[in-house]
Amino acid sequence: MSKVVVAMSGGVDSSVAAALLKEQGYDVVGMMLRLWSEPGKEDSNRCCTPDSMAQARRVAAKLDIPFYVIDAKNVFRETVVQYFLDGYARGETPNPCLVCNRQIRWTFLLDHALALGADYMATGHYVRIRKDEGGRRELLRAVDRSKDQSYVLHVLDQEKLARALFPIGDYPKPEIRALAEKYGLPTAARKDSQDLCFLAGEDYRNFLQRNAAEILKPGEIVRCDGRSVGKHNGLANYTIGQRKGLGIASPVPLYVLGKNPVTNALIVGTREELGSRDLTARDVNWLSGEAPRGSFRAEVKIRYTAKEAEALVTPINGNQAQVRFEAPQRDITAGQAAVFFRDDVLIGGGIIV
């Protein structure tokens, strides 16, 4: 009997994942991470509140499976939270969920699962896995496109995919809730959480003010020609495409076009100046294990909630890629990921520079 560790969160998706695997005959173990929260806010991290812990324990008891809590506070603070702060210090808009999936869930937690003798680790992500004709594993988008989470899992490689199980990727979300009811799981009606866990529902700007106030340095707001049109109160307080809250008078609406962390300047322009057909991505991970030979056409997603756009992707030096879109994209943002799909198959992805 194969042993599988299920990464549990106290939510309905991971709970049903555990129930499905138990029903399929696996030796199932539940494991939950205790993550970092700001001092004095230990009960606020969305991924491991006392209530979430209690719910996960109740699910494990209902399924009659062992349940362990692993302390990941230090490694989470040093990797995920620091990545978040460093990204804003570089003038980027980082997505810490990417580094969390790579370093915390699919390295730190997977190592604990393997040390326990597990053959696999499973999560409640809405994605699918299949083998291609050559025996390599492919990561596919979920059946329920509205819940698909393949974007944040573009960081996985063949070694990780060989250990991965995603039991709920073949189901629409309403069916998952129905299964939770069928199995009598206490999480059946639990709401989904979309926010960054360590922000605990708070505006990220307040978190930066408390934890990295030095990066919120005031500076000039400039047009593309370098002409100053106002003052900003810290680059991290603005996002690409933002129009409201700039605090500058202009006869035409102005939008944030970019940031220059070297000069600490916020670059603004008209709607016509907003958007680009090109981006470069670094730290590209090709899920097959090797970069495609030559350019290829793909649907490219430039942030988790963005709609895919047709583009030509050109691998550069193995771990970089140049992307040229058929039409200009308004919200290309340094620090977010550009992820490449061919139909349902995730080809790879990297961080926009």
C-alpha positions as CSV (number, residue, x, y, z in Angstrom):
1,M,0.0,0.0,0.0
2,S,1.5,3.4,-1.0
3,K,1.8,6.0,1.7
4,V,0.8,9.6,0.9
5,V,1.1,12.7,3.0
6,V,-1.7,15.2,2.4
7,A,-0.8,18.8,3.0
8,M,-3.8,19.9,5.1
9,S,-5.0,23.5,5.6
10,G,-8.3,23.1,7.4
11,G,-10.1,23.9,4.2
12,V,-12.6,21.9,2.1
13,D,-10.2,21.2,-0.8
14,S,-7.4,19.5,1.2
15,S,-9.9,17.7,3.3
16,V,-11.6,16.1,0.3
17,A,-8.2,15.3,-1.2
18,A,-7.4,13.3,1.9
19,A,-10.8,11.6,1.8
20,L,-10.5,10.6,-1.8
21,L,-7.1,9.2,-1.4
22,K,-8.2,7.1,1.6
23,E,-11.1,5.8,-0.4
24,Q,-8.7,4.9,-3.2
25,G,-6.7,2.7,-0.8
26,Y,-3.7,4.8,0.1
27,D,-2.1,4.9,3.5
28,V,-3.0,8.5,4.2
29,V,-1.2,10.8,6.7
30,G,-2.3,14.4,7.3
31,M,0.3,17.1,7.8
32,M,-0.1,20.8,8.5
33,L,2.5,23.6,8.6
34,R,2.6,26.1,11.4
35,L,3.7,29.3,9.5
36,W,5.1,32.6,10.7
37,S,2.9,35.5,11.7
38,E,3.9,39.0,12.9
39,P,4.5,39.1,16.7
40,G,1.2,39.6,18.5
41,K,-0.7,38.3,15.4
42,E,0.0,34.6,15.8
43,D,-3.6,33.8,15.5
44,S,-4.0,35.6,12.2
45,N,-2.1,33.7,9.5
46,R,-4.9,32.5,7.2
47,C,-3.1,29.2,6.5
48,C,-2.8,28.1,10.1
49,T,-5.1,29.9,12.5
50,P,-6.1,27.9,15.6
51,D,-9.5,27.4,14.0
52,S,-7.9,26.0,10.8
53,M,-5.7,23.7,12.9
54,A,-8.8,22.5,14.8
55,Q,-10.7,21.9,11.6
56,A,-7.8,19.9,10.1
57,R,-7.6,17.7,13.3
58,R,-11.4,17.1,13.1
59,V,-11.1,16.0,9.5
60,A,-8.2,13.7,10.3
61,A,-10.1,12.2,13.2
62,K,-13.2,11.7,11.0
63,L,-11.1,9.9,8.3
64,D,-9.2,8.0,11.0
65,I,-5.7,9.1,9.7
66,P,-2.7,10.3,11.7
67,F,-2.2,14.1,11.8
68,Y,1.0,16.0,12.4
69,V,1.8,19.7,12.7
70,I,5.2,20.8,11.5
71,D,6.8,24.0,12.7
72,A,7.8,26.0,9.6
73,K,7.8,29.5,11.2
74,N,11.5,30.3,10.8
75,V,11.9,28.9,7.3
76,F,8.7,30.7,6.1
77,R,9.9,34.0,7.5
78,E,13.4,33.7,6.1
79,T,12.2,32.6,2.6
80,V,8.6,33.7,1.8
81,V,8.3,36.9,3.8
82,Q,11.8,38.0,3.1
83,Y,11.2,37.4,-0.7
84,F,8.1,39.6,-0.4
85,L,10.0,42.4,1.3
86,D,13.0,42.1,-1.0
87,G,10.8,42.2,-4.1
88,Y,9.2,45.5,-3.1
89,A,12.7,46.9,-2.2
90,R,13.7,46.1,-5.9
91,G,10.7,48.0,-7.2
92,E,8.8,44.8,-8.1
93,T,5.4,43.5,-7.2
94,P,6.3,40.0,-5.9
95,N,4.1,37.0,-5.7
96,P,5.2,35.2,-2.5
97,C,2.9,32.2,-3.2
98,L,5.3,31.1,-5.9
99,V,8.3,30.9,-3.6
100,C,6.1,29.3,-0.9
101,N,5.1,26.5,-3.3
102,R,8.7,25.9,-4.4
103,Q,10.5,26.2,-1.0
104,I,7.9,25.5,1.7
105,R,5.3,23.2,0.3
106,W,7.3,21.3,-2.3
107,T,10.7,21.3,-0.6
108,F,10.4,21.7,3.2
109,L,7.1,19.8,3.6
110,L,7.9,17.2,0.9
111,D,11.2,16.5,2.7
112,H,9.2,15.9,5.9
113,A,6.8,13.6,4.0
114,L,9.7,11.6,2.5
115,A,11.4,11.3,5.9
116,L,8.1,9.8,7.2
117,G,8.4,7.1,4.5
118,A,5.8,8.6,2.2
119,D,5.8,7.7,-1.5
120,Y,3.8,10.7,-2.5
121,M,2.6,14.1,-1.2
122,A,-0.8,15.4,-2.1
123,T,-2.4,18.9,-1.9
124,G,-5.8,20.3,-2.6
125,H,-4.7,22.3,-5.6
126,Y,-7.0,22.4,-8.7
127,V,-4.6,20.9,-11.2
128,R,-4.0,17.5,-13.0
129,I,-1.0,15.3,-13.8
130,R,-0.6,12.9,-16.7
131,K,2.4,11.1,-18.3
132,D,3.3,11.9,-21.9
133,E,4.4,9.3,-24.5
134,G,8.0,9.5,-23.3
135,G,7.1,8.9,-19.6
136,R,7.5,12.5,-18.5
137,R,4.9,14.0,-16.3
138,E,2.8,16.9,-17.5
139,L,1.0,19.4,-15.4
140,L,-2.5,20.2,-16.8
141,R,-5.0,22.9,-15.9
142,A,-8.0,21.8,-13.8
143,V,-11.2,20.6,-15.2
144,D,-12.8,23.6,-13.4
145,R,-11.1,26.5,-15.2
146,S,-12.5,29.0,-12.7
147,K,-10.6,27.3,-9.9
148,D,-7.4,26.3,-11.8
149,Q,-4.2,26.8,-9.8
150,S,-1.6,25.7,-12.3
151,Y,-0.2,29.2,-12.4
152,V,1.4,28.9,-8.9
153,L,2.7,25.4,-9.6
154,H,4.8,26.2,-12.6
155,V,7.7,26.0,-10.2
156,L,7.6,22.2,-10.0
157,D,10.1,19.9,-11.8
158,Q,10.0,16.3,-12.9
159,E,11.4,15.1,-9.6
160,K,8.7,16.9,-7.6
161,L,5.9,15.9,-10.1
162,A,6.9,12.3,-9.7
163,R,6.0,12.6,-6.0
164,A,2.9,14.7,-6.5
165,L,-0.8,13.8,-6.3
166,F,-3.6,16.3,-7.0
167,P,-6.8,14.3,-6.3
168,I,-9.4,17.1,-6.8
169,G,-8.2,18.5,-10.2
170,D,-10.7,16.4,-12.1
171,Y,-13.7,17.8,-10.2
172,P,-15.7,21.1,-10.4
173,K,-15.7,23.0,-7.1
174,P,-19.5,22.4,-6.4
175,E,-18.8,18.6,-6.6
176,I,-16.0,18.9,-4.1
177,R,-18.3,20.5,-1.6
178,A,-20.9,17.8,-2.3
179,L,-18.2,15.1,-1.7
180,A,-17.3,16.9,1.6
181,E,-21.0,16.6,2.6
182,K,-21.0,12.9,1.5
183,Y,-18.0,12.1,3.6
184,G,-19.4,14.1,6.6
185,L,-16.4,16.4,6.7
186,P,-16.7,19.4,9.1
187,T,-15.1,21.6,6.4
188,A,-17.9,21.2,3.8
189,A,-19.2,24.7,4.2
190,R,-15.9,26.4,5.0
191,K,-15.2,29.5,2.8
192,D,-12.3,29.7,0.5
193,S,-9.5,32.1,1.3
194,Q,-7.7,34.0,-1.5
195,D,-5.5,36.5,0.5
196,L,-1.8,36.2,1.2
197,C,-1.8,34.2,4.4
198,F,0.6,36.3,6.5
199,L,-1.2,39.6,5.7
200,A,-4.2,38.2,7.5
201,G,-6.6,40.2,5.3
202,E,-4.8,43.5,5.8
203,D,-3.6,45.9,3.1
204,Y,0.0,44.9,2.2
205,R,1.0,48.6,2.5
206,N,0.4,48.5,6.2
207,F,2.5,45.4,6.5
208,L,5.4,47.0,4.6
209,Q,5.1,50.1,6.8
210,R,5.7,48.0,9.9
211,N,8.2,45.6,8.6
212,A,10.2,47.5,6.0
213,A,9.5,51.2,6.4
214,E,12.9,52.1,4.9
215,I,11.7,51.0,1.4
216,L,8.8,53.5,1.4
217,K,11.0,56.5,0.5
218,P,9.2,59.5,-1.1
219,G,10.4,60.4,-4.6
220,E,9.5,62.0,-7.9
221,I,6.6,61.1,-10.2
222,V,7.8,61.6,-13.8
223,R,6.6,61.3,-17.3
224,C,8.5,59.2,-19.9
225,D,10.5,62.2,-20.9
226,G,11.8,62.6,-17.4
227,R,9.6,65.6,-16.6
228,S,8.5,65.8,-13.0
229,V,4.8,66.0,-12.4
230,G,4.5,65.3,-8.7
231,K,5.7,63.4,-5.6
232,H,5.1,59.8,-4.6
233,N,5.2,58.4,-1.1
234,G,7.1,55.1,-1.8
235,L,7.2,53.0,-4.9
236,A,5.8,50.0,-3.1
237,N,2.5,51.8,-2.6
238,Y,1.7,51.7,-6.4
239,T,0.9,49.1,-9.0
240,I,1.3,49.0,-12.7
241,G,-1.8,50.3,-14.4
242,Q,-3.0,52.2,-11.3
243,R,-4.9,55.4,-12.1
244,K,-6.5,56.5,-8.8
245,G,-4.6,57.8,-5.8
246,L,-1.7,59.3,-7.6
247,G,-2.3,62.8,-6.2
248,I,-1.4,64.7,-9.3
249,A,-3.3,67.2,-11.4
250,S,-3.5,66.5,-15.1
251,P,-5.8,67.5,-17.9
252,V,-5.8,63.9,-19.1
253,P,-5.9,60.7,-16.9
254,L,-2.5,59.4,-16.0
255,Y,-1.6,55.8,-15.1
256,V,1.4,54.1,-13.5
257,L,3.6,52.8,-16.4
258,G,6.6,51.6,-14.4
259,K,9.0,52.1,-11.5
260,N,12.7,53.0,-11.5
261,P,14.2,51.8,-8.2
262,V,17.6,53.2,-9.1
263,T,16.3,56.8,-9.2
264,N,13.3,56.0,-6.9
265,A,11.0,57.5,-9.6
266,L,7.4,56.5,-10.4
267,I,6.8,56.7,-14.1
268,V,3.3,57.7,-15.3
269,G,1.7,58.3,-18.7
270,T,-1.5,58.3,-20.7
271,R,-3.7,55.3,-21.4
272,E,-2.1,55.2,-24.9
273,E,1.4,54.8,-23.3
274,L,0.2,52.0,-21.0
275,G,0.9,48.4,-22.1
276,S,3.6,46.6,-24.0
277,R,3.8,43.7,-26.4
278,D,7.1,42.4,-24.9
279,L,8.5,41.0,-21.6
280,T,11.5,39.1,-20.4
281,A,11.3,36.4,-17.7
282,R,14.1,35.1,-15.5
283,D,14.5,31.9,-13.5
284,V,12.3,30.1,-16.0
285,N,11.3,26.6,-15.0
286,W,10.5,24.2,-17.9
287,L,8.4,21.4,-16.5
288,S,9.7,18.9,-19.0
289,G,13.2,19.4,-17.6
290,E,14.6,21.1,-20.6
291,A,14.0,24.3,-22.6
292,P,12.1,23.9,-25.9
293,R,14.3,24.2,-29.0
294,G,13.5,27.5,-30.6
295,S,10.5,29.7,-30.3
296,F,7.0,28.4,-29.8
297,R,3.5,29.8,-29.7
298,A,1.7,29.7,-26.4
299,E,-1.0,31.2,-24.3
300,V,0.7,33.3,-21.6
301,K,-0.7,34.4,-18.3
302,I,1.0,37.4,-16.7
303,R,-0.6,37.2,-13.2
304,Y,-2.8,34.7,-11.3
305,T,-6.1,36.4,-12.2
306,A,-5.1,37.5,-15.8
307,K,-6.7,36.1,-18.9
308,E,-4.3,34.1,-21.1
309,A,-3.0,36.0,-24.2
310,E,-1.5,34.6,-27.4
311,A,2.3,35.1,-27.7
312,L,5.5,33.9,-29.2
313,V,7.9,32.6,-26.5
314,T,11.7,32.4,-27.2
315,P,13.9,30.5,-24.7
316,I,17.2,32.3,-23.9
317,N,20.2,30.8,-22.2
318,G,18.1,27.9,-20.7
319,N,16.5,29.8,-17.8
320,Q,15.3,33.0,-19.4
321,A,12.6,33.7,-22.0
322,Q,11.5,36.5,-24.3
323,V,7.8,36.8,-24.8
324,R,6.2,38.8,-27.6
325,F,2.4,39.2,-27.5
326,E,0.1,39.5,-30.4
327,A,-1.6,42.4,-28.8
328,P,-0.3,44.9,-26.1
329,Q,-0.8,43.8,-22.5
330,R,-1.7,46.5,-20.1
331,D,-0.5,45.0,-16.7
332,I,2.9,43.5,-17.3
333,T,4.4,43.8,-13.9
334,A,8.0,43.0,-12.7
335,G,8.0,40.4,-9.9
336,Q,4.9,38.6,-11.1
337,A,5.2,35.3,-13.1
338,A,4.7,34.8,-16.8
339,V,3.4,31.3,-17.3
340,F,3.2,29.5,-20.6
341,F,0.4,27.1,-21.7
342,R,-0.2,25.0,-24.8
343,D,-3.9,24.2,-24.6
344,D,-4.3,22.5,-21.1
345,V,-0.6,21.7,-20.7
346,L,1.7,24.0,-18.6
347,I,5.0,24.3,-20.5
348,G,6.9,26.5,-18.0
349,G,7.1,30.0,-16.5
350,G,9.4,32.5,-14.9
351,I,9.5,35.9,-13.1
352,I,8.9,39.0,-15.2
353,V,11.9,41.4,-15.2
